[in-house]
């Protein structure tokens, strides 16, 4: 058997893995993406039936209605949004904590804090901007704005985690721009982006990085590329 120092390729691979673990949060769970997508689909369904029960044309009527009508619907929509965000965060915490514990790594590490900050700034900015759109005269741009700002947040955070996050971000931006051209289909684009987009991404990430191999051990994200 060759000594370890005789295999420079293995040493470089190990050095790369150590550097990535120190600079990137590599323990994002694909199952948390699936959970977030399921929550988004459930929220879109609840929102659809709520709007249909209060407005004959549902979502489209609310977007084209008066400011008073939108203000009347705002408490329910804010509550629904808070529940969806809370449920998605709880699922993300549960699955990601389970994965980091299995890997023997801390959850709230330096890369995790940088990732959270990179996500938070565009998300908070976009949320406030879209709230102003909803209360103003361009409510049909709310869903496109949410998708675009969320995609920008993912792009901003991709340098601190798995590279595949970048593709999810570009997908969200593309759907948001397309939704700008079809604003009457905003609820459908919401379900596509936040729902099916997350589920598809989560399944890909789970199969690529988390599904146990023949020996029963999950693959290492730092070595999988």
HUJO-V31171 format. One record per residue. N is the residue number from 0. PSI is psi in whole degrees, 0 to 359 (* if undefined). Layout:
N	PSI
N	PSI
//
This chain:
0	136
1	144
2	157
3	326
4	351
5	357
6	83
7	329
8	318
9	321
10	317
11	322
12	318
13	321
14	318
15	318
16	318
17	318
18	320
19	323
20	331
21	341
22	344
23	146
24	105
25	9
26	18
27	134
28	132
29	330
30	331
31	326
32	318
33	315
34	318
35	322
36	319
37	318
38	317
39	319
40	319
41	317
42	319
43	322
44	314
45	315
46	321
47	312
48	327
49	313
50	322
51	330
52	342
53	339
54	136
55	323
56	12
57	229
58	316
59	319
60	321
61	317
62	328
63	358
64	190
65	165
66	327
67	320
68	319
69	322
70	325
71	327
72	346
73	314
74	316
75	316
76	322
77	320
78	315
79	318
80	316
81	318
82	317
83	314
84	316
85	315
86	318
87	320
88	320
89	316
90	319
91	317
92	315
93	308
94	323
95	320
96	320
97	321
98	317
99	324
100	319
101	325
102	354
103	32
104	152
105	147
106	310
107	69
108	178
109	310
110	324
111	321
112	319
113	323
114	315
115	319
116	318
117	327
118	320
119	318
120	307
121	326
122	315
123	316
124	313
125	322
126	315
127	321
128	316
129	329
130	320
131	323
132	319
133	318
134	340
135	214
136	14
137	53
138	336
139	344
140	4
141	307
142	315
143	320
144	318
145	316
146	316
147	313
148	323
149	318
150	319
151	322
152	318
153	318
154	318
155	326
156	347
157	337
158	352
159	6
160	202
161	141
162	335
163	340
164	327
165	320
166	324
167	319
168	316
169	324
170	316
171	318
172	316
173	317
174	322
175	318
176	322
177	323
178	332
179	329
180	340
181	62
182	335
183	345
184	25
185	319
186	324
187	317
188	325
189	314
190	322
191	312
192	300
193	335
194	283
195	326
196	314
197	319
198	314
199	315
200	315
201	319
202	319
203	314
204	322
205	314
206	329
207	322
208	341
209	336
210	127
211	140
212	191
213	329
214	359
215	3
216	139
217	145
218	156
219	120
220	326
221	340
222	359
223	342
224	*
//
